[in-house]
Amino acid sequence: MKRAVSISIGSSKRDKAVEVTLLGEKVSIERIGTDGDMEAAALKYKELDGTVDAFGVGGADLGAIVDGKWYPLHSVTPIVRYVKKTPLVDGGGLKNTLENKAPAFLDQKIGDYINSRGRKVLVAVGVDRWGLSRAFADAGYETIFGDLMFGLDIPIALHKLSQLKTVAALMLPIAFRLPFAWIYPTGEKQEKRTPKFGKYYAWATVIAGDCHYIKRFMPDDLTGKVIVTNTTTPEDVAQFKKAGVKYLITTTPVLEGRSFGTNMMEAALVAVSGKGRPLTWPELTELLDKLGFGPQLQELN
């Protein structure tokens, strides 16, 4: 059996292990959280290096790809310093292949609902999901990118991809040298919610992006909203349902009641491919088509 492991600096409360069959091959996929302890994550990578088929970097990215340019996240790279043998991915490949399908999926499944409420999307942090951000813009959505608000607590909304690209070029080389906990909730902070920027949640029909960023500032009332995200636990789903969310779209498959992060699912695809290296975007696209992977829709209210 193939084995893919996501080692996450996120909360261990979200840990999960399942066995799935992909392309006729059994794959064990497992998430291990270290509750914000980056050194513990580094040592777990060291312990498992060479013994599993693929690693996912969970709770963080190694960097961001914005309009084809790579911005390394310097505060995160030390956690993978011991990885010498096992292929390692952070989900960037799926963010730029699988997630791009979300706007077209929305039009196919709930297009009338979206159009009746207005094609307006709040992307929590666009540089984290450039492919998804561009796909919404290309699909004719009015856009707000919350990068300065959600990432740096600067109350300025970005409205265009060109603005997002400019901010990325100016700010990411600086922001990505800050301690990671300053720009992204880790450990127990992932469970904390401080309602903020409510007018932008209220404006949007669709709220998209990383689940932790969405929950971090979300208001109590999200009646009628559409959430497009990646990793969700049953607790996340219950929280969205309680807030009145109408539809939840997960860009990765739901397995045994939860959807795993893009890093976990990309690691699973690397493992089942047997290539012993990260897959190119065309290779990922080919595998996704063979598997029939795509977004999944849940009606919550």
N, C-alpha and C positions, 0 to 999 in steps of 0.2 A: 504493500500500500504506500502511495505517495503521502508525504507529510509537508504541510505548509503551516508556518507559525508566524503570527503577527505579535511582535513584542511592542507594547504600547506604554507610553509614559502617562496614559490616562488612568482612570479609576479602575481598580481591580473588580469593582462591583459589576462591570460590564463584561467580565470574562465569560467565554463560551467556547465549547468544543463540539463539533459535529463531524460526521462522516458523510460525504456525498459521492455520487458517481458522476464523473464528467467524461464524456466521450468513451464510455465503457470502462473507465479506470476509477477505482476507489481512491478517494483523497481524504485524508484527515486534515481538517482546518481548525486551528486553535488560536484564540486570542489570550495573551497573558499581559495583564496590566501591572504597572509598578507604582501607581499612585503618585506620580509626579517625580519619582526618584530616577533621574537620568543615569546615574552611575549603576544603579541596580539593573536598569535596562541594558547598559553596556556589558555588564557581567553575564546577563542571561544570553545575550548574543554570543559572547565568548564561549559559554558553556555548550551551546547548541550548534555552533558553527561546524559544518561538515557532517552533522548527524541528521539534518533535515534537508528537504529538497528545495525549499525556498523560504525566504524571510520577507515579511512585510514590516515596514516601519509604521507603527501605529501611534496615534495621538500627536503626530507631528509630520512635517514634510522635510525632505532634504533640501528643498528649494521650490521655486515656482517658475513655470514657463509662461511668459507673457509675450504674446505675438512672436513666438519663436525664439525669444531670448531667455537664457537660463540665469536665474538669480539664486545663488546658493544661500541656504539658511545656516550661517556659520555657527550659531549656538546649538544646533542639533547634530551636526556632523560628528562630534566626538562620541556620540553614543554608538556609532557603528564602526569605531576604530579597530575593533578586534575581529571584524568579519573578513575572513580571508578566502573561504572556500564556497560558502553557500550563496547562491544568487539572491540579490537584495533589491526590493522595489518599494516605493513609497505611495503607489497608487496613481502617480502622475500619468501613466499610460492610459488607465481607464478614465481618468478625468478628461482626457482629450480624445476619447473614442466613445465609450459607452454613454457618458453623461451628455454628450452632444445630442443624443437622440431625444432628450426629455421634452423640448418644446414641440417637436413634431408629434410625439406621443400624446401630449396634452391636447393638441388640436384634434387628434384622431379619437380620443376617448371622451373628452369633456370640452370640446371646442366651443359648443354653444354656450356653456356655462361661463367659460372664460370671456368670450366676446360680450356677453350680456353685462358683465361686471367691469369690463375694460381690460385691455391687454397691457397690464402694468405689473412689473416685476421688481421686487427688492432683492438684490443679490447681496447677501450679508458681507462677504469678502470676495470681490471679483478676481483679484490677482491669484487667489487660491484655486479658482476655477475659471480660468480664462476661456477654455473651450465651451463651458456652459454659458458663460457671460456672452460670448460672441454668438452662440446659437440663439439665445433669446433676442439679441439685437437684430440678427438676421431674419428672425421670424416676425419682426415688426412690433415688438413690445416697446412701450415706454420703459426706460430703465433707470433705476437708482442703484448705485454701487455704494455699499456702506463701509468701504475699506478704512477710511479715516475714522469713522465713528466706531465701528465694531473692533477694529484692530488697534487703534491708537487713542480712542476716546476723544477725538477731535470732531466737534459737531458740524461737519461739513459733508453734504451729500454730493456725490459725483453722478452726473447724468448721461455721460457719453463714454463710449469705449476709448475715444481719443484722450479724454481726461484721465481715465483709468491707466492708460498706457503711459501718459506723462507722469502721473503720480508714482507709478511703478519705477520708472527710470530715475526719478529724483529721490524717492524715499526708501525703496527696498534695499539699496546698498547700505543705508544707515540702519533702518529698522531691523534688518536681518542680522545685524551684529549685536542687537540688544539681547538680554537674557530672554529665553523663549517664554518663560512664564509671564513676562510683561505684555506679550502680544497675543497669547493664546491660553485659555484656561486649562490647567493640568490638575491631576489628582482630585482632591475633594472640591476644588473650585469648579469642576465640571458640573457639580450638583447644585451650585448656587445660582439663583436667578435674581437679577436686579432690573426690574422694568425700566426701560429707557428708550428714547427715540421713538416713542409711541406713534407719532404722527406719520412716520414712514411705514410702519407696520399697517396703520389704518389706511394709508393711501394705496397700498399694493393689493392686487388681486392674488398674485403669486409671490410667495416668500421662498427664496431658494438659497442653497449653499450648505455649508458645514452645519451639522445638527447642533453642535455645542455653541457655535456663534449665534444661531437662530434662537436657541433657548436662553442664552445668557442675558438678553435684554428684552425678551418677549413680554408683552402685556398679558394680563389675565384673560382678556377677551380677544379672541381671534375668530369670531363668528364668521363663517362663510369663506374663510381663507383657504388657499391651496398651498400646501407645503411640498417643496421638492428638495429632497435631501438624500443622504447616503445611509449612514449607520443609525439604526433605530433599535432600541430595546423595547420590550413590552411596556416598560415604565414610560418611555418616551411617547409611545403611541397613546397610552392612557392620558398623559399630560396634554397632548395635542387635542385629544377628543374632549377632555374637560374644558379646554379653552374655546371649544366651538369650531375647530377646524373642520371644514367640509370634506376635503380630499387630501390624502397623504400619498405622494408618489416617491417611491424609493428607487434610486438609479441602480442599485445592486439587488440581486434576488433575495427574497425572504426565505430563510432556512430555519426551520424549527422555531418560528415565532419571532425572528429578528432578522434584520439585514446587517450584513457585515460591511466594514469599510472598504473603500476602493483598494487600499493597500492589501487587505486580506484576500480579496477576490482576485486581484492581479497576481499575488503570490501563488494562489491555487492554480491559476492558469499556467504560470511558469512551471510549477511542479508537474502538472499533467502533460505539459509539452515535452518534457524529457530533454530539453535542449541544454540545461545546465547554465542558463544565462537569462537576463531580462529579455523580454520579447519586444520587438519593434512595434510601432503603432500599426502598420499593415498586418503583422502577424497576429496581434491582439484582435484586430477587426475580423480577420478570417476565423479565428477561434470563436469569437462572440457570435458570428453568423452561424457557425456549425452548431453551437450550443443553443442558439435561439434566445440568448440572454438579451434582456432589454428592461426598461423601467417597469415597475409594478404599481398598480393603483389600489388603494384601499379607501373606501368611503366610510368616514368616521361619524358623520352626523347627517 
